[in-house]
């Protein structure tokens, strides 16, 4: 009975402090050699990603702003032209009520 507890305690203790000390020690040396090789491949895809991104954003804005609101804007004014008269009466009617 006394053997199981001590065996589990040492096994749980070493793994906890070991990984905590390992990451910080490997972190500094790892980023140095990994940064140069990662920068090269990442720079290429990064340059291509921003190019298509703005292109897609521009057409999306034009399609949603030009065809949608643009087409609805012109027909809206003429339809609202006669509306003002009714609107003028609407507020008056509401006030009377």
N, C-alpha and C positions, 0 to 999 in steps of 0.2 A: 504493500500500500504506500509506503514511503518512497518507493522507487518511481512510480508513475508521476507524481507531482513534480519532483526535481527534474525529471527528464523533459517534461512539457515546459517548465519555466525557462530553462536555458535555451530551448529551441525557439521560444517566442521572443525572448529578450534579444538574442543576436540578430535575427532577421530585421527587427525594427530599427536598431541603431545602424546596422550595416547599410541598408538601402539609403538611409538619410545622409550618411557620410559619402556614399558612392556618387550619387547625383551631383552634389556640389563640386566634388573633386574632378569628376569627368566633364562637368559642364564647361569649365573654362577652356580646357584643351580641345574639346569636341567642336565647339563653335568655330574655333580658329581654322582648322583644316577643312571643316565642312562648309564654311562660309564661301570660300573662293569657288569651289566646284558648283555649289548651289546657286551662286550669283549668276554665273554664266547661263545655265539652262533657264533660270527664272527670268533673266533679262529678255531673252528671246520671246518667250510666250507672253510676257507682260506687255511688250511693245505691240504685239498683234492683238492682244485683248482690248486695249484702249481704242484702237483704230475702229474695229467693228462696233464697239459699244456706242460711241458718239453717233455713228452712222445710223444705227438702229434707233437711237433715241430721237434723232431729228425727224425721220420719217414718221415715227409714231406720233410725235407732237403735231406734225402737219396734218396727219390723217385725222386726228381727234379734234384739232382746233380748226383746221380749214374746212373740211367737208362737214363736220358736225355743226358747230356753232356758226360758221360762215354761212352755210346754206339756210340755217334756221334764222339767222339774224335778218337777212333781207326780207323774207316773207313775214317776219314778225312785225316790223314797223307798219306795213300797209294794213295788216290785220288789226293792229292796235290803233291805227288812225281813227277809225270810227268808234273804237272802244272808249277813247277819252270822253266822249259825250255820255256814254252809258256810265262810265266811271264817275263822272261829275254827278249824275243823278243817284248813283249807288250811295255815295257818302251822304247826300242830302236825305235820301230815303232812310238810311240807317240813323241819321240824326233825328229825323221825325219820329222814328220808332222810339 
